[in-house]
Amino acid sequence: MLGLKRGTVALYDHEESWEKEAEKTINVLRRICSDKIYDIAHVGSTAIKSIKAKPIIDIAVAVENFDEMLALKDQLEINGFYYRPSAEPENQLLFACGSYYDGSGDDQTHFIHVVKKDSMEWINYINFRNYLNDNFEVAMEYENLKMSLAKANPVDKCREKYLKGKHDFITRTLRTALVKSYLGKTVRIEIDRPIGTPHPKHPEIIYPINYGYIPNVYGGDGEELDVYILGIEEKLEFDVTANIIGIVYRKNDVEDKLVAAPEGAVYTAEEIEKIIHFQEQFYDSYVETR
């Protein structure tokens, strides 16, 4: 099964043919766009193997320059990829496939989401897919939500009710998937609050450890993702490369934090909680380590 009549919301059991169709589509796009594509991946619900999905293939394409993709618009259309201006947010381009777009019918079969390389849009597409494939219970929660929404809105011309109904789950899942994706990785951290720095909003709080953020990666508060840095006693003024050894989940806040340390440093969750208590005492938080 591939494709749905526009305005219809219906879910089908996962099919291996979706993965084959996605790979075929990716190969066609690579042929057309050649070196314009930085990365490309099958995303969306048809890329999550354990759940039901609308039989529409979603492909995310990471590029450096939107104009280079738009310059290929005619060639893409010849191959069945139709540009849909204003159908995506400002930071994405959308191309779509199906008989609805070539005028021969009402079906939609593929959506091609073009985003900037290393952007949060790209990160979120990949993290959401990977997190649900790695966490069966969360994937089942998502499937149950979608089935409920599909039952309530079998005909949803612009998919507005269906999409709005998924919003809170997706936002919550992306927040967790983001911090999970960094656990165990080595990253570059910009330092903005070295040892001895007062908190910018609460000057009575003085940082006993270095504190920074991962550049151009944005957490739940819309600000760059914050990192506690352990195991470095000297005051850091610029940036540092370190391993992410823990996650600080905040139950009563819109963001979570990461914990980093030099290569080979080991801390238990309890040790981390004691070190970061100076700030986390004001939140209902807990620490997860590798």
Helices and strands as residue ranges (DSSP letters): E 4-5, H 16-33, G 34-36, E 37-43, G 45-47, E 57-63, H 66-70, H 73-78, E 82-83, E 93-97, H 99-102, E 107-108, E 110-116, H 120-134, H 136-152, H 160-182, E 186-193, E 210-218, E 224-229, E 239-250, E 257-261, H 269-275, H 277-280, E 285-289
